[in-house]
């Protein structure tokens, strides 16, 4: 009986310690991961900017482990272009 009480106390503390008091912020990241920004960050860290569209697609695959959709590539290229980090070729 004591272990059940301890479990519920810990669970209650988790719910109360979150920002929203619903524990949803404990179960999920506070902000969704922006894949375009992550890919851009990796391109910058590897000194691959300005990047070509092919390099963007390759880095997307390296970061996520899956090929990018057309929309994801467009979002990533748009972000890079806004900072002058996309080499159009």
N, CA, C and O atoms as a printed pandas DataFrame, in Angstrom:
     atom_number atom_name residue_name chain_id  residue_number  x_coord  y_coord  z_coord
0              1         N          UNK        A               1    0.821   -1.184    0.000
1              2        CA          UNK        A               1    0.000    0.000    0.000
2              3         C          UNK        A               1    0.872    1.258    0.000
3              4         O          UNK        A               1    0.534    2.263   -0.625
4              5         N          UNK        A               2    1.985    1.185    0.702
5              6        CA          UNK        A               2    2.853    2.351    0.772
6              7         C          UNK        A               2    3.463    2.671   -0.591
7              8         O          UNK        A               2    3.624    3.843   -0.930
8              9         N          UNK        A               3    3.802    1.655   -1.372
9             10        CA          UNK        A               3    4.396    1.895   -2.686
10            11         C          UNK        A               3    3.408    2.561   -3.633
11            12         O          UNK        A               3    3.806    3.376   -4.467
12            13         N          UNK        A               4    2.135    2.230   -3.518
13            14        CA          UNK        A               4    1.117    2.879   -4.351
14            15         C          UNK        A               4    1.007    4.348   -3.965
15            16         O          UNK        A               4    0.912    5.212   -4.837
16            17         N          UNK        A               5    1.017    4.632   -2.697
17            18        CA          UNK        A               5    0.956    6.010   -2.222
18            19         C          UNK        A               5    2.174    6.801   -2.704
19            20         O          UNK        A               5    2.039    7.948   -3.131
20            21         N          UNK        A               6    3.344    6.200   -2.637
21            22        CA          UNK        A               6    4.566    6.844   -3.113
22            23         C          UNK        A               6    4.483    7.123   -4.605
23            24         O          UNK        A               6    4.881    8.193   -5.066
24            25         N          UNK        A               7    3.970    6.168   -5.351
25            26        CA          UNK        A               7    3.819    6.333   -6.795
26            27         C          UNK        A               7    2.901    7.514   -7.114
27            28         O          UNK        A               7    3.232    8.362   -7.942
28            29         N          UNK        A               8    1.739    7.557   -6.444
29            30        CA          UNK        A               8    0.794    8.640   -6.712
30            31         C          UNK        A               8    1.328    9.999   -6.266
31            32         O          UNK        A               8    1.042   11.013   -6.903
32            33         N          UNK        A               9    2.091   10.029   -5.194
33            34        CA          UNK        A               9    2.711   11.287   -4.766
34            35         C          UNK        A               9    3.703   11.786   -5.814
35            36         O          UNK        A               9    3.741   12.975   -6.129
36            37         N          UNK        A              10    4.498   10.874   -6.342
37            38        CA          UNK        A              10    5.457   11.257   -7.374
38            39         C          UNK        A              10    4.747   11.724   -8.637
39            40         O          UNK        A              10    5.157   12.702   -9.262
40            41         N          UNK        A              11    3.697   11.033   -9.003
41            42        CA          UNK        A              11    2.921   11.400  -10.185
42            43         C          UNK        A              11    2.271   12.769   -9.985
43            44         O          UNK        A              11    2.278   13.605  -10.889
44            45         N          UNK        A              12    1.715   12.990   -8.808
45            46        CA          UNK        A              12    1.098   14.275   -8.500
46            47         C          UNK        A              12    2.125   15.406   -8.554
47            48         O          UNK        A              12    1.837   16.494   -9.053
48            49         N          UNK        A              13    3.309   15.140   -8.040
49            50        CA          UNK        A              13    4.371   16.153   -8.078
50            51         C          UNK        A              13    4.740   16.496   -9.518
51            52         O          UNK        A              13    4.977   17.660   -9.842
52            53         N          UNK        A              14    4.790   15.483  -10.379
53            54        CA          UNK        A              14    5.112   15.708  -11.791
54            55         C          UNK        A              14    4.078   16.613  -12.438
55            56         O          UNK        A              14    4.432   17.522  -13.188
56            57         N          UNK        A              15    2.805   16.373  -12.156
57            58        CA          UNK        A              15    1.753   17.198  -12.732
58            59         C          UNK        A              15    1.816   18.625  -12.201
59            60         O          UNK        A              15    1.593   19.568  -12.960
60            61         N          UNK        A              16    2.110   18.805  -10.934
61            62        CA          UNK        A              16    2.149   20.140  -10.338
62            63         C          UNK        A              16    3.396   20.912  -10.735
63            64         O          UNK        A              16    3.384   22.143  -10.733
64            65         N          UNK        A              17    4.478   20.207  -11.075
65            66        CA          UNK        A              17    5.727   20.904  -11.366
66            67         C          UNK        A              17    5.796   21.429  -12.792
67            68         O          UNK        A              17    6.691   22.216  -13.101
68            69         N          UNK        A              18    4.899   21.030  -13.662
69            70        CA          UNK        A              18    4.920   21.503  -15.048
70            71         C          UNK        A              18    4.398   22.921  -15.173
71            72         O          UNK        A              18    3.827   23.472  -14.232
72            73         N          UNK        A              19    4.597   23.499  -16.330
73            74        CA          UNK        A              19    4.158   24.877  -16.571
74            75         C          UNK        A              19    2.649   24.989  -16.686
75            76         O          UNK        A              19    2.063   25.976  -16.240
76            77         N          UNK        A              20    2.011   23.983  -17.282
77            78        CA          UNK        A              20    0.577   24.066  -17.531
78            79         C          UNK        A              20   -0.242   23.343  -16.477
79            80         O          UNK        A              20   -1.468   23.457  -16.468
80            81         N          UNK        A              21    0.403   22.609  -15.597
81            82        CA          UNK        A              21   -0.247   21.817  -14.554
82            83         C          UNK        A              21   -1.145   20.734  -15.132
83            84         O          UNK        A              21   -2.066   20.264  -14.465
84            85         N          UNK        A              22   -0.876   20.335  -16.379
85            86        CA          UNK        A              22   -1.608   19.236  -16.994
86            87         C          UNK        A              22   -0.692   18.068  -17.309
87            88         O          UNK        A              22   -1.161   17.006  -17.716
88            89         N          UNK        A              23    0.594   18.248  -17.128
89            90        CA          UNK        A              23    1.643   17.268  -17.426
90            91         C          UNK        A              23    1.846   17.062  -18.919
91            92         O          UNK        A              23    2.667   16.236  -19.318
92            93         N          UNK        A              24    1.122   17.789  -19.746
93            94        CA          UNK        A              24    1.352   17.670  -21.180
94            95         C          UNK        A              24    2.730   18.199  -21.540
95            96         O          UNK        A              24    3.368   17.695  -22.464
96            97         N          UNK        A              25    3.194   19.216  -20.814
97            98        CA          UNK        A              25    4.522   19.742  -21.077
98            99         C          UNK        A              25    5.605   18.797  -20.581
99           100         O          UNK        A              25    6.757   18.909  -20.999
100          101         N          UNK        A              26    5.259   17.880  -19.708
101          102        CA          UNK        A              26    6.212   16.875  -19.242
102          103         C          UNK        A              26    6.302   15.752  -20.257
103          104         O          UNK        A              26    7.375   15.187  -20.472
104          105         N          UNK        A              27    5.178   15.425  -20.881
105          106        CA          UNK        A              27    5.126   14.316  -21.834
106          107         C          UNK        A              27    5.656   14.684  -23.206
107          108         O          UNK        A              27    6.169   13.820  -23.917
108          109         N          UNK        A              28    5.546   15.939  -23.591
109          110        CA          UNK        A              28    5.966   16.385  -24.915
110          111         C          UNK        A              28    6.940   17.544  -24.763
111          112         O          UNK        A              28    6.927   18.236  -23.745
112          113         N          UNK        A              29    7.785   17.762  -25.767
113          114        CA          UNK        A              29    8.695   18.905  -25.685
114          115         C          UNK        A              29    7.921   20.217  -25.602
115          116         O          UNK        A              29    6.800   20.321  -26.101
116          117         N          UNK        A              30    8.524   21.206  -24.973
117          118        CA          UNK        A              30    7.861   22.492  -24.811
118          119         C          UNK        A              30    7.563   23.133  -26.160
119          120         O          UNK        A              30    6.511   23.747  -26.337
120          121         N          UNK        A              31    8.468   22.995  -27.096
121          122        CA          UNK        A              31    8.263   23.534  -28.429
122          123         C          UNK        A              31    8.565   22.426  -29.436
123          124         O          UNK        A              31    9.495   21.644  -29.239
124          125         N          UNK        A              32    7.787   22.358  -30.505
125          126        CA          UNK        A              32    8.093   21.343  -31.507
126          127         C          UNK        A              32    9.447   21.614  -32.161
127          128         O          UNK        A              32    9.866   22.763  -32.302
128          129         N          UNK        A              33   10.101   20.562  -32.546
129          130        CA          UNK        A              33   11.410   20.696  -33.177
130          131         C          UNK        A              33   11.218   21.241  -34.585
131          132         O          UNK        A              33   10.435   20.697  -35.364
132          133         N          UNK        A              34   11.924   22.307  -34.911
133          134        CA          UNK        A              34   11.866   22.885  -36.235
134          135         C          UNK        A              34   12.940   22.211  -37.081
135          136         O          UNK        A              34   14.128   22.507  -36.944
136          137         N          UNK        A              35   12.514   21.305  -37.955
137          138        CA          UNK        A              35   13.449   20.525  -38.752
138          139         C          UNK        A              35   14.255   21.424  -39.687
139          140         O          UNK        A              35   15.452   21.208  -39.877
140          141         N          UNK        A              36   13.607   22.423  -40.267
141          142        CA          UNK        A              36   14.316   23.326  -41.178
142          143         C          UNK        A              36   15.458   24.019  -40.451
143          144         O          UNK        A              36   16.560   24.135  -40.986
144          145         N          UNK        A              37   15.196   24.478  -39.237
145          146        CA          UNK        A              37   16.239   25.156  -38.458
146          147         C          UNK        A              37   17.347   24.191  -38.062
147          148         O          UNK        A              37   18.522   24.559  -38.046
148          149         N          UNK        A              38   16.976   22.960  -37.744
149          150        CA          UNK        A              38   17.972   21.954  -37.371
150          151         C          UNK        A              38   18.875   21.627  -38.551
151          152         O          UNK        A              38   20.090   21.515  -38.390
152          153         N          UNK        A              39   18.294   21.474  -39.729
153          154        CA          UNK        A              39   19.082   21.197  -40.934
154          155         C          UNK        A              39   19.994   22.379  -41.235
155          156         O          UNK        A              39   21.169   22.192  -41.549
156          157         N          UNK        A              40   19.461   23.595  -41.141
157          158        CA          UNK        A              40   20.270   24.798  -41.381
158          159         C          UNK        A              40   21.424   24.880  -40.383
159          160         O          UNK        A              40   22.542   25.238  -40.753
160          161         N          UNK        A              41   21.158   24.554  -39.138
161          162        CA          UNK        A              41   22.199   24.574  -38.108
162          163         C          UNK        A              41   23.315   23.579  -38.432
163          164         O          UNK        A              41   24.496   23.888  -38.276
164          165         N          UNK        A              42   22.934   22.390  -38.881
165          166        CA          UNK        A              42   23.942   21.388  -39.236
166          167         C          UNK        A              42   24.755   21.825  -40.459
167          168         O          UNK        A              42   25.960   21.581  -40.523
168          169         N          UNK        A              43   24.108   22.461  -41.414
169          170        CA          UNK        A              43   24.834   22.964  -42.578
170          171         C          UNK        A              43   25.852   24.024  -42.164
171          172         O          UNK        A              43   26.974   24.044  -42.669
172          173         N          UNK        A              44   25.461   24.892  -41.255
173          174        CA          UNK        A              44   26.367   25.933  -40.778
174          175         C          UNK        A              44   27.519   25.316  -39.994
175          176         O          UNK        A              44   28.673   25.703  -40.174
176          177         N          UNK        A              45   27.208   24.356  -39.123
177          178        CA          UNK        A              45   28.240   23.723  -38.294
178          179         C          UNK        A              45   29.272   22.960  -39.121
179          180         O          UNK        A              45   30.435   22.855  -38.734
180          181         N          UNK        A              46   28.837   22.431  -40.258
181          182        CA          UNK        A              46   29.768   21.695  -41.115
182          183         C          UNK        A              46   30.380   22.589  -42.183
183          184         O          UNK        A              46   31.038   22.109  -43.105
184          185         N          UNK        A              47   30.158   23.900  -42.050
185          186        CA          UNK        A              47   30.699   24.889  -42.983
186          187         C          UNK        A              47   30.302   24.580  -44.426
187          188         O          UNK        A              47   31.115   24.665  -45.346
188          189         N          UNK        A              48   29.032   24.220  -44.595
189          190        CA          UNK        A              48   28.511   23.872  -45.920
190          191         C          UNK        A              48   27.599   24.953  -46.480
191          192         O          UNK        A              48   26.715   24.662  -47.286
192          193         N          UNK        A              49   27.804   26.185  -46.064
193          194        CA          UNK        A              49   26.978   27.269  -46.582
194          195         C          UNK        A              49   27.849   28.247  -47.344
195          196         O          UNK        A              49   28.991   28.462  -46.940
196          197         N          UNK        A              50   27.381   28.841  -48.406
197          198        CA          UNK        A              50   26.050   28.643  -48.950
198          199         C          UNK        A              50   25.895   27.235  -49.515
199          200         O          UNK        A              50   26.798   26.697  -50.156
200          201         N          UNK        A              51   24.742   26.662  -49.263
201          202        CA          UNK        A              51   24.460   25.279  -49.647
202          203         C          UNK        A              51   23.659   25.231  -50.939
203          204         O          UNK        A              51   22.859   26.121  -51.228
204          205         N          UNK        A              52   23.886   24.191  -51.696
205          206        CA          UNK        A              52   23.090   23.942  -52.893
206          207         C          UNK        A              52   21.847   23.158  -52.480
207          208         O          UNK        A              52   21.826   22.554  -51.408
208          209         N          UNK        A              53   20.822   23.161  -53.314
209          210        CA          UNK        A              53   19.636   22.354  -52.997
210          211         C          UNK        A              53   19.972   20.878  -52.772
211          212         O          UNK        A              53   19.350   20.225  -51.934
212          213         N          UNK        A              54   20.940   20.352  -53.505
213          214        CA          UNK        A              54   21.351   18.957  -53.318
214          215         C          UNK        A              54   21.967   18.750  -51.931
215          216         O          UNK        A              54   21.705   17.740  -51.277
216          217         N          UNK        A              55   22.778   19.699  -51.491
217          218        CA          UNK        A              55   23.379   19.605  -50.155
218          219         C          UNK        A              55   22.319   19.710  -49.063
219          220         O          UNK        A              55   22.424   19.061  -48.023
220          221         N          UNK        A              56   21.309   20.522  -49.302
221          222        CA          UNK        A              56   20.210   20.647  -48.342
222          223         C          UNK        A              56   19.483   19.308  -48.219
223          224         O          UNK        A              56   19.197   18.848  -47.114
224          225         N          UNK        A              57   19.188   18.692  -49.356
225          226        CA          UNK        A              57   18.500   17.392  -49.345
226          227         C          UNK        A              57   19.342   16.324  -48.655
227          228         O          UNK        A              57   18.816   15.508  -47.899
228          229         N          UNK        A              58   20.642   16.328  -48.914
229          230        CA          UNK        A              58   21.526   15.346  -48.286
230          231         C          UNK        A              58   21.614   15.562  -46.776
231          232         O          UNK        A              58   21.602   14.600  -46.008
232          233         N          UNK        A              59   21.701   16.815  -46.352
233          234        CA          UNK        A              59   21.776   17.101  -44.923
234          235         C          UNK        A              59   20.460   16.767  -44.239
235          236         O          UNK        A              59   20.453   16.293  -43.103
236          237         N          UNK        A              60   19.346   17.010  -44.921
237          238        CA          UNK        A              60   18.042   16.658  -44.364
238          239         C          UNK        A              60   17.990   15.164  -44.091
239          240         O          UNK        A              60   17.525   14.730  -43.037
240          241         N          UNK        A              61   18.471   14.384  -45.048
241          242        CA          UNK        A              61   18.491   12.926  -44.896
242          243         C          UNK        A              61   19.412   12.525  -43.741
243          244         O          UNK        A              61   19.084   11.618  -42.976
244          245         N          UNK        A              62   20.543   13.184  -43.611
245          246        CA          UNK        A              62   21.484   12.869  -42.540
246          247         C          UNK        A              62   20.911   13.211  -41.166
247          248         O          UNK        A              62   21.140   12.486  -40.198
248          249         N          UNK        A              63   20.172   14.306  -41.082
249          250        CA          UNK        A              63   19.632   14.760  -39.799
250          251         C          UNK        A              63   18.416   13.940  -39.379
251          252         O          UNK        A              63   18.308   13.537  -38.221
252          253         N          UNK        A              64   17.509   13.695  -40.309
253          254        CA          UNK        A              64   16.246   13.045  -39.951
254          255         C          UNK        A              64   16.232   11.545  -40.199
255          256         O          UNK        A              64   15.426   10.821  -39.615
256          257         N          UNK        A              65   17.127   11.080  -41.070
257          258        CA          UNK        A              65   17.132    9.659  -41.391
258          259         C          UNK        A              65   16.101    9.267  -42.425
259          260         O          UNK        A              65   15.903    8.081  -42.690
260          261         N          UNK        A              66   15.449   10.243  -43.006
261          262        CA          UNK        A              66   14.460    9.963  -44.050
262          263         C          UNK        A              66   14.497   11.079  -45.084
263          264         O          UNK        A              66   14.877   12.207  -44.771
264          265         N          UNK        A              67   14.107   10.772  -46.305
265          266        CA          UNK        A              67   14.118   11.829  -47.327
266          267         C          UNK        A              67   13.066   12.895  -47.020
267          268         O          UNK        A              67   12.012   12.614  -46.450
268          269         N          UNK        A              68   13.385   14.108  -47.412
269          270        CA          UNK        A              68   12.476   15.234  -47.176
270          271         C          UNK        A              68   11.355   15.234  -48.196
271          272         O          UNK        A              68   11.538   14.833  -49.345
272          273         N          UNK        A              69   10.194   15.688  -47.759
273          274        CA          UNK        A              69    9.102   15.912  -48.699
274          275         C          UNK        A              69    9.380   17.223  -49.432
275          276         O          UNK        A              69   10.262   17.987  -49.040
276          277         N          UNK        A              70    8.637   17.470  -50.473
277          278        CA          UNK        A              70    8.815   18.710  -51.231
278          279         C          UNK        A              70    8.566   19.925  -50.336
279          280         O          UNK        A              70    9.280   20.923  -50.437
280          281         N          UNK        A              71    7.569   19.850  -49.471
281          282        CA          UNK        A              71    7.253   20.961  -48.573
282          283         C          UNK        A              71    8.374   21.181  -47.567
283          284         O          UNK        A              71    8.729   22.326  -47.285
284          285         N          UNK        A              72    8.937   20.110  -47.021
285          286        CA          UNK        A              72   10.026   20.246  -46.059
286          287         C          UNK        A              72   11.269   20.850  -46.700
287          288         O          UNK        A              72   11.946   21.682  -46.097
288          289         N          UNK        A              73   11.564   20.427  -47.921
289          290        CA          UNK        A              73   12.705   21.011  -48.638
290          291         C          UNK        A              73   12.473   22.487  -48.922
291          292         O          UNK        A              73   13.380   23.306  -48.773
292          293         N          UNK        A              74   11.255   22.821  -49.332
293          294        CA          UNK        A              74   10.933   24.208  -49.632
294          295         C          UNK        A              74   11.058   25.066  -48.373
295          296         O          UNK        A              74   11.592   26.174  -48.431
296          297         N          UNK        A              75   10.571   24.564  -47.238
297          298        CA          UNK        A              75   10.677   25.314  -45.983
298          299         C          UNK        A              75   12.134   25.525  -45.582
299          300         O          UNK        A              75   12.515   26.613  -45.150
300          301         N          UNK        A              76   12.942   24.479  -45.728
301          302        CA          UNK        A              76   14.353   24.571  -45.360
302          303         C          UNK        A              76   15.094   25.528  -46.282
303          304         O          UNK        A              76   15.880   26.356  -45.821
304          305         N          UNK        A              77   14.848   25.418  -47.580
305          306        CA          UNK        A              77   15.507   26.300  -48.535
306          307         C          UNK        A              77   15.064   27.747  -48.342
307          308         O          UNK        A              77   15.866   28.667  -48.501
308          309         N          UNK        A              78   13.799   27.951  -48.003
309          310        CA          UNK        A              78   13.302   29.306  -47.755
310          311         C          UNK        A              78   14.001   29.915  -46.537
311          312         O          UNK        A              78   14.355   31.094  -46.550
312          313         N          UNK        A              79   14.198   29.122  -45.497
313          314        CA          UNK        A              79   14.902   29.610  -44.311
314          315         C          UNK        A              79   16.342   29.975  -44.656
315          316         O          UNK        A              79   16.824   31.041  -44.273
316          317         N          UNK        A              80   17.022   29.097  -45.374
317          318        CA          UNK        A              80   18.406   29.373  -45.768
318          319         C          UNK        A              80   18.487   30.599  -46.671
319          320         O          UNK        A              80   19.391   31.421  -46.524
320          321         N          UNK        A              81   17.561   30.723  -47.587
321          322        CA          UNK        A              81   17.538   31.851  -48.513
322          323         C          UNK        A              81   17.330   33.171  -47.767
323          324         O          UNK        A              81   17.910   34.193  -48.134
324          325         N          UNK        A              82   16.506   33.145  -46.725
325          326        CA          UNK        A              82   16.244   34.377  -45.970
326          327         C          UNK        A              82   17.498   34.895  -45.271
327          328         O          UNK        A              82   17.588   36.084  -44.965
328          329         N          UNK        A              83   18.459   34.019  -45.019
329          330        CA          UNK        A              83   19.731   34.427  -44.418
330          331         C          UNK        A              83   20.875   34.496  -45.428
331          332         O          UNK        A              83   22.029   34.714  -45.059
332          333         N          UNK        A              84   20.543   34.307  -46.704
333          334        CA          UNK        A              84   21.566   34.350  -47.733
334          335         C          UNK        A              84   22.498   33.152  -47.709
335          336         O          UNK        A              84   23.657   33.256  -48.110
336          337         N          UNK        A              85   22.002   32.020  -47.243
337          338        CA          UNK        A              85   22.826   30.827  -47.097
338          339         C          UNK        A              85   22.503   29.735  -48.114
339          340         O          UNK        A              85   22.947   28.596  -47.971
340          341         N          UNK        A              86   21.733   30.086  -49.135
341          342        CA          UNK        A              86   21.379   29.103  -50.181
342          343         C          UNK        A              86   22.010   29.538  -51.488
343          344         O          UNK        A              86   21.825   30.666  -51.944
344          345         N          UNK        A              87   22.749   28.633  -52.072
345          346        CA          UNK        A              87   23.385   28.885  -53.356
346          347         C          UNK        A              87   22.503   28.259  -54.423
347          348         O          UNK        A              87   22.430   27.035  -54.531
348          349         N          UNK        A              88   21.834   29.089  -55.209
349          350        CA          UNK        A              88   20.939   28.570  -56.236
350          351         C          UNK        A              88   21.737   28.017  -57.398
351          352         O          UNK        A              88   22.478   28.736  -58.069
352          353         N          UNK        A              89   21.567   26.716  -57.623
353          354        CA          UNK        A              89   22.243   26.105  -58.770
354          355         C          UNK        A              89   21.416   24.993  -59.333
355          356         O          UNK        A              89   21.818   24.356  -60.305
